[in-house]
Amino acid sequence: MVVDDLPLNVEILGEALERDYDVFFATSGREALALVESAAPDLILLDVMMPDINGYEVCRLLKENPVTRGIPVIFVTSKTSNRDQELGFQVGAVDYITKPFSLPIVCARVAIHVNLKRAEERLVHLANYDLLTHLPNRSLMIDRLQQGMAQTLRNNSLLAVCFMDLDDFKPINDRYGHDVGDDLLVAVSARLQDAVRAGDTVARIGGDEFVILLSSLRDLNEVEPAVDRILQAVALPFNVQSLELTVSASIGLTIFPLDEADGDALLRHADAAMYEAKQRGRNRFHLYDNKLDHQIQQRYREQERVKEALNHNEFRLYYQPKVSLRTGEVIGMEALLRWQHPKRGVVGPYDFLPLVESTDLIVEVGEWVLDHALEQIRQWQVAGFCIPVSVNIAARQMQQTDFVEHVREILARYPDVPAISIEMEILETAALEISRGAQIIRSSVESLGITFALDDFGTGYSSLAYLKKLPVSTLKVDQSFVRDMLHDSEDQAIIGGIIQLAKVFRRKVVAEGVETAEHAAKLLELGCDFAQGFGIARPMPGEQVLDWIKVWQAEHGTSA
């Protein structure tokens, strides 16, 4: 924008600058002030001596206006004294060119300041926008949230703060690679922007997490349709790099000012509600309430206590024998986690593992179990007993891209313990839900030499196709079938069917939950040779296992 009351100066500067820039003009200070907000120039060349408002006053007014204060101003004037130039810089100019001017110098200085402004804008963009999706990042989102809260109070309206996380994004990222994952995030971002109104904010705050601010809502009846539109938009298939991908979203939301918290607390509340939406089945939204916040905080404290227990070595492994019902031979042990709580005594896994099974802490716990089981096997070997041990592996642990490598590193710490001494048990449902499950199991079997068992078999799919797909060596019949098999013909039929399936696919069958001699006899009659349960032995600390084996051998006439 060129501001000068002399037509000749306007013409000369216009001709010189129009080769590289879009240029428009004002011939007075008042006209410049009227045009500048709508025109939004990148730079202003401003004369000082004008008939209505002088250039210094125009510049001062521009710098006082939040809309125009960022526009750089270069004075172009015949006022050449040092005092004049000092005054120009005091009111906010970035440069000062005296008349008569040299056009090459004017063009050079304009280019310098335009490039500086564009570089500054790029830095501002980098500081406030996500590099991948170009959505507002956490910093800008928080600023928008504060503005939205203030506007909500002024307008007597509602602001919905939505915390959204994609369901099962990680398996897609792991299976197809980060390039596909990134393109999917870009596509999701575009869908989200289309699903909200122009005045709403969609921000990416990291990974596959987004925050959506739905502003100027008149009442609560507008909330559910708006959030449903978002869920439906995300649930439609995406075409990414010739792949058709499907994801869903879980959304937690809170409503300001019904929730009278500050901005940080609003985000925390929405995050807590999102976690609850995932717990309730995913692909849904959940509205925050104070009771939920209390539950989430309690759950967080309990998770931290479990982490503390791991770090302070409060965990113990107990071992439950697996035996041959036909010969009495001890064929192995299952390692079962216990928490030696300083106040509560021995705590069973169902009292603490569910707290962390959906967090990365379960991976650390699983690696701890594997490491200590191998150490126990080594101790038994030194005492002259070769006892295989099975350990339970959580689905989240198997989902880690470096799962096989981590297992290999732990095995390498115990070179004297053969890998065949370790069997990994994974729930049937978990193995089949993990998209890479069969591939991971096969890779582990082939490269590490360990074996796998499907735990709780019969409670999931239990089909021929899945048995063929998963390279496992053992099926463990869930104890819920074994417990009632003596008087429930359906449970007995299910066990018989599992045993027949195992024979067809040459898998070993171990029955869990054997509590009486009658259970053992019926299982043998059905063709199941191996079992574990309280009727054989309860789980025991590792140091008691060898004494138990000696007593068992003496009673059953077997050897280890």
HELIX and SHEET records of a PDB file:
HELIX    1   1 PRO A    7  LEU A   17  1                                  11    
HELIX    2   2 GLY A   29  ALA A   39  1                                  11    
HELIX    3   3 GLY A   55  GLU A   64  1                                  10    
HELIX    4   4 ASN A   82  GLN A   90  1                                   9    
HELIX    5   5 LEU A  103  ASN A  128  1                                  26    
HELIX    6   6 ARG A  138  ASN A  155  1                                  18    
HELIX    7   7 PHE A  169  TYR A  176  1                                   8    
HELIX    8   8 HIS A  178  ALA A  195  1                                  18    
HELIX    9   9 LEU A  220  GLU A  222  5                                   3    
HELIX   10  10 VAL A  223  ALA A  235  1                                  13    
HELIX   11  11 GLY A  263  GLN A  279  1                                  17    
HELIX   12  12 ASN A  290  ASN A  311  1                                  22    
HELIX   13  13 PRO A  349  ASP A  351  5                                   3    
HELIX   14  14 LEU A  353  VAL A  356  1                                   4    
HELIX   15  15 LEU A  361  VAL A  382  1                                  22    
HELIX   16  16 ALA A  395  GLN A  399  1                                   5    
HELIX   17  17 PHE A  403  ALA A  412  1                                  10    
HELIX   18  18 ALA A  419  SER A  421  5                                   3    
HELIX   19  19 GLU A  428  GLU A  433  1                                   6    
HELIX   20  20 GLY A  437  LEU A  448  1                                  12    
HELIX   21  21 LEU A  464  LYS A  469  1                                   6    
HELIX   22  22 GLN A  479  ARG A  483  1                                   5    
HELIX   23  23 SER A  489  VAL A  504  1                                  16    
HELIX   24  24 ALA A  517  LEU A  526  1                                  10    
HELIX   25  25 GLY A  542  HIS A  556  1                                  15    
SHEET    1   A 5 PHE A  25  ALA A  26  0                                        
SHEET    2   A 5 VAL A   2  VAL A   3  1                                        
SHEET    3   A 5 ILE A  44  LEU A  46  1                                        
SHEET    4   A 5 VAL A  73  THR A  77  1                                        
SHEET    5   A 5 ASP A  95  THR A  98  1                                        
SHEET    1   B 5 THR A 201  GLY A 206  0                                        
SHEET    2   B 5 GLU A 209  LEU A 217 -1                                        
SHEET    3   B 5 LEU A 158  ASP A 167 -1                                        
SHEET    4   B 5 SER A 248  PHE A 256 -1                                        
SHEET    5   B 5 ARG A 284  LEU A 287  1                                        
SHEET    1   C 2 PHE A 238  VAL A 240  0                                        
SHEET    2   C 2 LEU A 243  LEU A 245 -1                                        
SHEET    1   D 9 GLY A 345  VAL A 347  0                                        
SHEET    2   D 9 VAL A 330  HIS A 341 -1                                        
SHEET    3   D 9 PHE A 315  SER A 324 -1                                        
SHEET    4   D 9 PHE A 530  ALA A 531 -1                                        
SHEET    5   D 9 LYS A 508  ALA A 511  1                                        
SHEET    6   D 9 THR A 474  VAL A 477  1                                        
SHEET    7   D 9 THR A 451  PHE A 457  1                                        
SHEET    8   D 9 ILE A 422  LEU A 427  1                                        
SHEET    9   D 9 VAL A 389  ASN A 392  1                                        
SHEET    1   E 4 GLY A 345  VAL A 347  0                                        
SHEET    2   E 4 VAL A 330  HIS A 341 -1                                        
SHEET    3   E 4 PHE A 315  SER A 324 -1                                        
SHEET    4   E 4 MET A 540  PRO A 541 -1                                        
END                                                                             
